[in-house]
Amino acid sequence: MKIRLKQVALISIIVATVRIVLLILNYFKLGRDLTSPLIPVSLMSEIRHPYVPLGITSIVALIIAIFCFVRTRYTFTIVICIIIFILPNIWNTIR
């Protein structure tokens, strides 16, 4: 049972890492896609703004999840990774 829990925790960390990388890439992609003389810079920064606190929060949560994984707290690792997965949905409903 512990081996399966360890595998699930490791896969959760990998998927959370990929999700965070995609979040960061989306931030820069929006900046490149919205570069236009017709779109003011203030509007562009307002559209890109939610990605900054979301990315920072996700990175901090991922560091905590990795720390829990190293300390063999696999259940906490899985719970933190699940929070990372649903964090953008929660952020969009609060905003």
C-alpha distances in whole Angstrom, upper triangle without the diagonal:
4,5,5,6,9,10,11,12,14,15,16,19,20,21,22,24,26,27,29,30,32,33,35,36,37,39,41,42,43,45,47,47,49,51,55,58,58,55,55,53,52,51,49,47,47,45,43,42,39,37,38,36,33,33,33,31,28,29,28,25,24,25,23,20,20,21,18,16,18,17,13,14,11,12,16,16,14,17,20,19,20,23,24,24,26,28,31,31,31,34,36,36,37,40
4,5,5,6,9,10,10,12,14,15,16,18,20,21,22,24,25,27,29,30,31,33,35,36,37,39,40,42,44,45,46,48,50,53,57,56,53,54,51,51,50,47,46,45,43,41,41,38,35,36,34,32,31,31,29,26,26,26,23,21,22,20,17,17,18,15,12,14,14,10,10,9,10,13,13,13,16,18,18,19,22,23,23,25,27,30,30,31,33,35,36,36,39
4,5,5,6,9,10,11,12,14,15,17,18,20,21,23,24,26,27,29,30,32,33,35,36,38,39,41,43,44,44,46,49,52,56,55,52,53,51,50,49,47,45,45,43,41,40,38,35,36,34,32,30,31,29,26,26,26,23,21,22,21,17,17,18,16,13,14,15,11,12,10,12,15,14,14,17,19,18,19,22,23,23,25,27,30,31,31,33,36,36,37,39
4,5,5,6,9,10,11,12,14,15,16,18,20,21,22,24,26,27,28,30,32,33,35,37,37,39,41,42,42,44,47,50,54,53,50,51,49,49,47,45,43,43,41,39,39,36,33,34,33,30,29,30,28,25,25,25,22,20,22,21,17,17,19,16,13,16,16,13,13,10,11,15,13,12,15,17,16,17,20,21,20,23,25,28,28,29,31,33,34,35,37
4,5,5,6,9,10,10,12,14,15,16,18,20,21,22,24,26,27,29,30,31,33,35,36,37,39,41,41,43,45,49,52,52,49,49,47,46,45,43,41,41,39,37,36,33,31,32,30,27,27,27,25,22,22,22,19,18,19,17,14,14,16,13,11,13,14,10,10,6,7,11,10,9,12,14,13,14,17,18,18,20,22,25,26,26,28,31,31,32,34
4,5,5,6,9,10,11,12,14,15,17,19,20,21,23,24,26,27,29,30,32,34,34,36,38,39,40,42,44,48,51,51,48,48,46,46,44,42,40,40,38,36,36,33,30,31,29,27,25,26,24,21,21,21,18,16,17,16,12,12,13,11,8,10,11,8,9,6,9,11,9,9,13,14,13,15,18,18,18,21,23,25,27,27,29,31,32,33,35
4,5,5,6,8,10,11,12,14,15,17,18,20,21,23,24,26,27,28,30,32,33,35,37,38,38,40,43,46,49,49,46,47,45,45,43,41,40,40,37,35,35,32,30,30,29,27,25,26,24,21,21,22,19,16,18,18,14,13,16,14,11,13,15,12,12,9,11,14,11,10,14,15,13,15,18,18,18,21,23,25,26,27,29,31,32,33,35
4,5,5,6,9,10,10,12,14,15,16,18,20,21,22,24,26,27,29,31,31,33,35,36,36,38,41,44,47,47,44,45,43,42,41,39,37,37,35,33,33,30,27,28,27,24,23,24,22,19,19,20,17,15,17,16,13,13,16,13,11,14,15,12,12,8,9,12,9,7,11,13,10,11,15,15,14,17,19,22,22,23,25,27,28,29,31
4,5,5,6,9,10,10,12,14,15,16,18,20,21,23,24,25,27,29,30,31,33,35,35,37,40,43,46,46,43,43,41,41,39,37,36,35,33,31,31,28,25,26,25,22,21,21,19,16,17,17,14,12,13,13,9,9,12,10,7,11,12,10,9,6,7,9,6,5,9,10,8,10,13,13,13,16,18,20,22,22,24,26,27,28,30
4,5,5,6,9,10,11,13,14,15,17,19,20,21,23,24,26,28,28,30,32,33,34,36,38,42,45,45,42,43,40,40,39,36,35,35,33,31,31,28,25,26,25,22,20,21,20,17,16,17,15,12,13,13,10,9,12,11,8,10,13,11,11,9,11,12,9,9,12,12,10,13,15,14,15,18,19,21,23,24,25,27,29,30,31
4,5,5,6,8,10,11,12,14,15,17,18,20,21,22,25,26,27,28,31,31,32,34,36,40,43,43,40,41,39,39,38,35,34,34,32,29,29,27,24,25,25,21,20,21,20,16,17,18,16,13,15,16,12,12,15,14,11,14,16,14,14,11,13,14,10,9,13,13,10,12,15,13,13,16,18,20,21,22,24,26,27,28,30
4,5,5,6,8,10,10,12,14,15,16,18,20,21,23,25,25,27,29,30,31,33,35,38,42,41,38,39,37,36,35,33,31,31,29,27,27,24,21,22,21,18,17,18,17,13,14,15,12,10,13,13,9,10,14,12,10,14,16,14,13,10,11,11,8,6,9,9,6,8,11,10,9,13,14,16,18,19,20,22,24,25,26
4,6,5,6,9,10,10,12,14,15,17,18,20,21,23,24,26,28,29,30,32,34,37,40,41,37,38,35,35,34,31,30,30,28,25,25,23,20,21,20,17,15,16,15,12,11,13,10,7,10,11,7,7,11,11,9,12,14,13,13,10,12,11,8,8,11,9,6,10,12,10,11,14,15,17,19,20,20,23,25,25,27
4,5,5,6,9,10,11,12,14,16,17,18,20,22,22,24,26,27,28,30,32,36,39,39,36,37,35,35,34,31,30,30,28,25,26,23,20,21,21,18,16,17,17,13,13,15,13,10,12,14,11,10,14,14,12,14,17,16,16,14,15,15,11,11,14,13,9,12,14,12,12,16,16,17,20,21,22,24,26,27,28
4,5,5,6,9,10,11,12,14,15,16,19,20,21,22,25,26,26,28,30,34,37,37,34,35,33,33,32,29,28,28,26,23,24,21,18,20,20,16,15,17,16,12,13,15,13,11,14,15,12,12,16,16,14,17,20,19,18,15,16,16,12,11,13,12,8,10,12,10,9,13,14,15,16,18,19,21,23,24,25
4,5,5,6,9,10,10,12,14,15,17,19,20,21,23,25,25,27,29,33,36,36,33,33,31,31,29,27,25,26,23,21,21,18,16,17,16,13,11,13,12,9,9,12,10,7,11,12,10,11,14,14,13,16,18,18,17,14,15,14,11,10,11,9,6,8,10,7,7,11,11,12,14,16,16,18,20,21,22
4,5,5,6,9,10,11,12,14,16,17,18,20,22,23,24,26,28,31,35,35,32,32,30,30,29,26,25,25,23,20,21,19,15,16,16,14,11,13,13,9,8,11,11,7,10,12,11,10,14,15,14,16,19,19,18,16,18,16,13,13,15,12,9,12,13,9,10,14,14,14,17,19,18,20,23,24,24
4,5,5,6,9,10,10,12,14,16,16,18,20,21,22,24,26,29,33,33,30,31,29,29,28,25,24,25,22,20,21,19,15,17,17,15,12,15,15,11,11,15,14,11,14,16,14,14,18,19,17,19,22,22,21,19,20,19,16,15,17,15,12,13,15,11,11,14,14,14,17,19,19,20,23,24,24
4,5,5,6,9,10,10,12,15,15,16,19,20,20,22,25,28,31,31,28,29,27,27,25,23,22,22,19,17,18,16,12,14,15,12,10,13,13,9,10,14,12,11,14,16,14,15,18,19,18,21,23,23,22,19,20,19,16,15,16,13,10,11,12,9,8,11,11,10,13,15,15,16,19,20,20
4,5,5,6,9,10,11,13,14,15,17,19,20,21,23,27,30,30,27,27,25,25,24,21,20,20,18,15,16,14,10,11,12,9,7,9,10,7,7,11,11,9,12,14,13,14,17,18,18,20,22,23,22,20,21,19,16,16,16,13,11,13,12,9,9,12,11,11,14,15,15,16,19,20,20
4,5,5,6,9,10,11,12,14,16,17,18,20,22,25,29,29,26,27,24,25,24,21,20,21,19,16,17,15,12,13,14,12,9,12,13,10,10,13,14,12,14,17,16,16,19,21,20,21,24,25,24,22,23,22,19,19,20,17,14,16,16,12,13,15,15,14,17,19,18,19,22,23,22
4,5,5,6,9,10,10,12,14,15,16,18,20,23,27,27,24,25,23,24,22,19,19,19,17,14,16,14,11,13,15,12,10,13,15,12,12,16,16,14,17,19,18,19,22,23,22,24,27,27,26,24,25,23,20,20,21,18,15,16,16,13,12,15,14,12,15,18,16,17,20,22,21
4,5,5,6,9,10,11,13,14,15,17,19,22,25,25,22,23,21,21,19,17,16,16,14,11,12,11,7,9,11,9,7,10,12,9,11,14,14,13,16,18,18,19,22,23,23,25,27,28,26,25,25,23,20,20,20,17,15,16,15,11,11,13,12,10,13,15,13,14,17,18,17
4,5,5,7,9,10,11,13,14,16,17,21,24,25,22,22,19,20,19,16,15,16,14,11,12,11,8,8,11,10,7,10,12,11,10,14,15,14,16,19,19,19,22,24,23,25,28,28,27,26,27,25,22,22,22,19,17,19,18,14,14,16,14,13,16,18,16,17,20,21,19
4,5,5,6,9,10,11,12,14,16,19,23,23,21,22,19,20,19,16,15,17,15,12,14,14,10,12,15,13,11,14,16,14,14,17,18,17,19,22,22,22,25,26,26,27,30,31,30,28,29,27,24,24,25,22,19,21,20,17,16,18,17,15,18,20,18,18,22,23,21
4,5,5,6,9,10,10,12,14,17,21,21,18,19,17,18,17,13,13,15,12,9,12,11,8,11,14,12,11,14,16,14,15,19,19,18,21,23,23,23,26,28,27,29,32,32,31,29,30,28,25,25,25,22,20,20,20,16,16,17,16,13,16,18,16,15,19,20,19
4,6,5,7,9,10,11,13,16,19,20,16,17,15,15,14,11,10,12,9,6,9,9,6,8,11,11,9,12,15,14,14,18,19,18,20,23,23,24,26,28,28,30,32,33,32,31,31,29,26,26,26,23,21,22,20,17,17,18,16,13,16,18,15,15,19,20,17
4,5,5,6,9,10,11,15,18,19,16,17,14,16,15,11,11,14,12,9,11,13,10,11,14,14,12,15,18,17,17,20,21,21,22,25,25,26,28,30,30,31,34,35,34,33,33,31,28,28,29,26,24,25,24,20,20,22,20,17,20,22,19,19,23,23,21
4,5,5,6,8,10,13,17,18,15,17,15,17,15,12,13,15,12,10,13,14,12,13,17,16,14,18,20,19,19,22,23,22,25,27,27,27,30,32,32,33,36,37,36,34,34,33,30,29,30,27,25,25,25,21,21,22,20,17,20,22,20,19,23,24,22
4,5,5,6,8,12,15,15,12,14,12,14,12,8,10,11,8,7,11,12,10,12,16,15,14,17,20,19,20,23,24,24,26,28,28,29,32,33,33,35,37,38,37,35,35,33,31,30,30,27,25,26,24,21,21,21,20,16,19,21,18,17,21,22,19
4,6,5,6,10,13,14,11,12,10,12,11,7,8,11,9,7,11,13,11,13,16,16,15,18,20,20,21,24,25,25,27,29,30,30,33,34,35,36,39,40,38,37,37,35,33,32,32,29,27,28,27,23,23,24,22,19,22,23,20,19,23,23,21
4,6,6,9,12,14,12,13,12,15,14,10,12,14,12,11,14,16,15,16,20,19,18,21,23,23,23,26,28,27,29,31,32,32,34,36,36,38,40,41,40,39,39,37,34,34,34,32,29,30,29,26,25,26,25,22,24,26,23,22,26,27,24
4,6,8,12,12,11,13,12,15,13,10,12,14,12,11,15,16,15,17,21,20,19,22,25,24,24,28,29,28,30,33,33,33,36,38,37,39,42,42,41,40,40,38,35,35,35,32,30,30,29,26,25,26,25,21,23,25,23,21,25,26,23
4,6,9,9,7,9,9,11,9,6,10,11,9,10,13,15,15,17,20,20,20,22,25,24,25,28,29,29,31,34,34,35,37,39,39,41,43,44,43,41,41,39,37,36,36,33,31,31,30,27,26,26,25,21,23,25,22,20,24,25,21
4,7,9,7,9,8,12,11,8,11,13,12,12,15,18,17,18,22,22,22,24,27,26,27,30,31,31,33,36,36,36,39,41,41,42,45,46,45,43,43,41,39,39,38,35,34,34,33,30,29,30,28,24,26,28,25,24,27,28,24
4,5,5,8,9,12,11,10,13,15,14,15,18,20,20,21,25,25,25,27,30,30,30,33,35,35,36,39,39,40,42,44,44,46,48,49,48,47,47,45,42,42,41,39,37,37,36,33,32,32,30,27,29,31,28,26,29,30,26
4,6,7,9,12,12,11,14,16,16,17,20,23,23,24,27,28,28,30,32,33,33,36,37,38,39,42,42,43,45,47,47,49,51,52,51,50,50,48,45,45,44,42,40,40,38,36,35,35,33,30,31,33,30,28,31,31,28
4,6,10,12,10,11,14,15,15,17,19,22,22,24,27,27,28,30,32,33,34,36,37,38,40,42,42,43,46,47,48,50,52,53,51,50,49,47,45,45,44,41,39,39,38,35,35,34,32,29,30,32,29,26,29,30,26
4,7,8,7,7,10,11,11,13,15,18,19,20,23,24,24,26,28,29,30,32,34,34,36,38,39,40,42,44,44,46,48,49,48,46,46,44,42,41,40,38,36,36,34,32,31,31,29,25,27,28,25,23,26,26,23
4,5,5,6,9,10,11,13,14,17,19,19,22,23,24,26,28,29,30,32,33,34,36,38,39,40,42,44,44,46,48,49,48,46,46,44,42,41,40,38,36,36,34,32,32,31,29,26,27,28,25,23,26,26,22
4,5,5,6,8,10,11,12,15,16,16,19,21,21,22,25,26,27,29,31,31,33,35,36,37,39,41,42,43,45,46,45,44,44,41,39,39,38,35,34,35,32,30,30,30,27,24,26,27,23,22,25,25,21
4,5,5,6,9,10,10,14,15,15,18,19,20,21,24,25,26,28,30,31,32,34,35,36,38,40,41,43,44,46,44,43,43,40,38,38,37,34,33,33,31,29,29,28,26,23,25,25,21,20,23,22,18
4,5,5,6,9,10,13,14,15,18,19,20,22,23,24,26,28,29,30,32,34,35,36,38,39,40,42,44,45,43,42,41,39,37,37,36,33,32,32,29,27,27,26,24,21,22,23,20,18,21,20,17
4,5,5,6,9,11,12,13,16,17,18,20,22,22,23,26,27,28,30,32,32,34,36,37,38,40,42,43,41,40,40,37,35,35,34,31,30,30,28,25,26,25,23,19,21,23,19,18,21,21,17
4,5,5,6,9,10,11,13,15,15,17,19,20,21,23,25,26,27,29,30,31,33,35,36,37,39,41,39,38,38,35,33,33,32,29,28,29,26,24,24,24,21,18,21,21,18,17,20,19,16
4,5,5,8,10,11,13,14,15,17,19,20,21,23,24,26,28,29,30,32,34,35,36,38,39,41,39,38,37,34,33,33,31,28,28,28,25,23,23,22,20,17,18,19,15,14,17,16,13
4,6,7,9,11,13,13,14,17,18,19,21,23,24,25,27,28,29,31,33,34,35,37,39,39,37,36,36,33,31,31,30,27,26,26,23,21,21,20,18,15,16,17,14,13,16,16,12
4,6,6,8,10,11,11,14,16,16,17,20,21,22,24,26,26,28,30,31,32,34,36,37,35,34,33,31,29,29,28,25,24,24,22,19,20,19,17,14,16,17,14,13,17,17,14
4,5,6,8,9,10,12,14,15,16,18,19,21,22,24,25,27,28,30,31,33,34,36,34,33,32,30,28,28,27,24,23,23,21,18,19,19,16,13,16,16,12,12,16,15,12
4,6,6,6,9,11,11,12,14,16,17,18,21,22,23,24,26,27,28,31,32,33,31,30,29,26,25,25,23,21,20,20,17,15,16,15,12,9,12,12,8,9,12,11,9
4,6,5,6,8,10,10,12,14,15,16,18,20,20,22,24,25,26,28,30,31,29,28,28,25,23,23,22,19,18,18,16,13,14,14,11,9,12,13,10,11,14,14,12
4,5,5,6,9,10,11,12,14,15,17,19,20,21,23,24,26,27,29,30,29,28,28,25,23,24,23,19,19,20,17,14,16,16,13,12,15,15,12,13,17,16,14
4,5,5,6,8,10,11,12,14,15,17,18,20,21,22,24,26,27,28,26,26,26,23,21,22,20,17,17,18,15,13,15,15,11,10,14,13,10,12,15,13,12
4,6,5,6,9,10,11,12,14,15,16,18,20,21,22,24,26,27,25,24,23,20,19,19,18,15,14,15,12,10,11,11,8,7,11,10,8,10,13,12,12
4,5,5,6,9,10,10,12,14,15,16,18,20,21,22,24,25,24,23,23,20,18,19,18,15,14,15,13,10,12,13,10,9,13,14,11,13,17,16,15
4,5,5,6,9,10,11,13,14,15,17,18,20,21,23,24,23,23,23,20,18,19,18,15,14,16,14,11,14,15,12,12,16,15,13,16,18,17,17
4,5,5,6,9,10,11,12,14,15,17,18,20,21,23,20,20,20,17,15,16,15,11,12,13,11,9,12,12,9,10,14,13,11,14,16,15,15
4,5,5,6,9,10,10,12,14,15,16,18,20,21,19,18,18,15,13,14,13,10,9,11,9,6,9,10,8,9,13,12,11,14,17,16,17
4,5,5,6,9,10,10,12,14,15,17,18,20,19,18,19,16,14,15,15,11,11,13,12,9,12,14,12,13,16,16,15,18,20,20,20
4,5,5,6,9,10,11,12,14,16,17,19,17,17,18,14,13,15,14,10,11,14,12,10,14,15,12,14,18,17,16,19,21,20,21
4,5,5,6,9,10,10,12,14,15,16,14,14,14,11,10,11,10,7,8,10,8,7,11,12,10,13,16,15,15,18,20,19,20
4,5,5,6,8,10,10,12,14,15,14,13,14,11,9,11,11,8,7,11,10,8,11,13,12,14,17,17,17,20,22,22,23
4,5,5,6,9,10,11,12,14,13,14,15,12,10,13,13,10,10,14,13,11,14,17,15,18,21,20,20,23,25,24,25
4,5,5,6,9,10,11,12,11,12,13,9,8,11,11,8,10,13,12,11,15,16,15,18,20,19,20,23,24,24,25
4,5,5,6,9,10,10,9,9,10,7,5,8,9,6,7,10,10,10,13,15,14,17,20,19,20,23,24,24,26
4,5,5,6,9,10,10,10,12,10,7,10,12,10,10,13,14,13,15,18,17,20,22,22,23,26,27,27,28
4,5,5,6,9,9,10,12,10,8,12,13,11,12,16,16,15,18,20,19,22,25,24,24,28,29,28,30
4,5,5,6,5,7,9,7,6,9,10,9,11,14,14,14,17,19,19,22,24,23,24,27,28,28,30
4,5,5,6,6,9,8,6,9,11,11,11,14,15,15,17,20,20,23,25,25,26,28,30,30,31
4,5,7,9,12,11,9,13,15,14,14,18,19,18,20,23,23,26,28,28,28,31,33,33,34
4,6,8,11,10,10,13,15,14,15,18,19,19,22,24,24,27,29,28,29,32,33,33,35
4,6,9,9,9,11,13,14,15,17,19,19,21,23,24,27,29,28,29,32,33,33,35
4,6,6,6,9,10,11,13,15,16,17,19,21,21,24,26,25,27,30,30,30,32
4,5,5,6,9,10,11,12,14,15,17,19,20,23,24,24,26,28,29,29,31
4,5,5,6,9,10,11,13,14,15,17,18,22,22,22,24,27,27,27,30
4,5,5,6,9,10,11,12,14,16,16,20,21,20,21,25,25,25,27
4,5,5,6,9,10,11,12,15,15,18,20,19,21,24,25,25,27
4,6,5,6,9,10,10,13,14,17,18,18,20,22,23,24,26
4,5,5,6,9,10,11,12,15,16,15,18,20,21,21,23
4,5,5,6,9,10,10,14,15,14,16,19,20,20,22
4,5,5,6,9,10,12,14,14,16,18,19,20,22
4,5,5,6,8,11,12,12,14,16,17,18,20
4,5,5,6,9,10,9,11,14,15,15,17
4,6,5,8,10,10,11,14,15,16,17
4,6,7,8,10,11,13,14,16,17
4,6,5,6,9,10,11,13,14
4,5,5,6,9,10,11,12
4,5,5,6,9,10,10
4,5,5,6,9,10
4,5,5,6,9
4,6,5,6
4,6,5
4,6
4
